[in-house]
Amino acid sequence: MEKISIAIDGPASSGKSTVAKILARDFDFIYVDTGAMYRAITFLAIKYQVAFSDESALAELTKKYPITFKQSVHGQLVFANGEEITQAIRQPDVTAAVSEVSAHAKVRNELVEAQRQLAEAGGIVMDGRDIGTTVLPEAEVKIFLVASVEERAQRRYKENQEKGIDMDFEAIKEAIAKRDYLDSHRSVSPLVQAADAQLVDTTGMSIDQVVTKIKEVICSKGF
Ligand code: DC
């Protein structure tokens, strides 16, 4: 497999990270979860009591506490300045604030730069909201994954249960709809399908079916 870049964008819980990880494993590519980077800054803001509205102080956090990933037998681990925060960044307090933190241009500039460096050598599967439009506009393959709010809330509810996070289904649905709105209405790099991205609606599809569909798209582009 040629060392191409695959950009996977879409709203919260559309299945991006699940399929991105499978594709990265199958192609022996590097997987980069950009949402984890915005979550890490949000976690740091809570930890160091930086206001979610303080753009400059938040951008400083990204410089002071570098975010790194490490592969382990338990999957990908996330670190901020060496501290392991893999589970902490999935907690509801981080999820509730991450859209506000990620809307700041200065925060995005720092993280987009870091994401481009991670992708420099190619052979990458990167998921997020603005990968195809802003981070890697030259990516050879761009996928825009969507699914109904109802189905995404069901997936997140199940995931939470498995992780022991207790959250009401209706509250999850509401939180997803709110994040959809904030992520697609912010002024800097909003969530939007790139003109050259392939739309894949995963509502009612199994993970295997989505992976197969994306591999078909990759093949159809001659890779
Ligand atoms: O994919 P996720 O739910 O872990 O992402 C968390 C938040 O981070 C999401 O609500 C918006 C933001 N995000 C972003 O603005 N740009 C990205 N490339 C990835 C995530």
Residues whose N, C-alpha, C, O or C-beta is under 5 A from the ligand:
A	BS01	DC	A12 T34 G35 A36 Y38 V98 S99 S102 D127 G128 R129 D130 R179 D183
